[in-house]
Amino acid sequence: MSMAELMRAVASLPAEQQNELAAFLLHLRLQHDPAWRTEMARRIDDNEPTHWTTLEDWKKELAASGEEG
């Protein structure tokens, strides 16, 4: 499949599937970013609860940014 064919196929997808594909592509891109991987490992290994984000706070931040799903 050529890039043009792939782009046409993606353009014809419903918005929800385009969003899912965009998230997947971002995930792939970030997996190749050593700085991002290092930062995520640091955050996952952080044992200090005061540094953690609650689900409620995350939802508020997401809503404030206008990116609610």
PyMOL commands that set and color helices and strands:
alter all, ss='L'
color gray80, all
select helices_A, chain A and resi 3-11+15-31+34-45+49-51+55-64
alter helices_A, ss='H'
color red, helices_A
deselect
rebuild
show_as cartoon
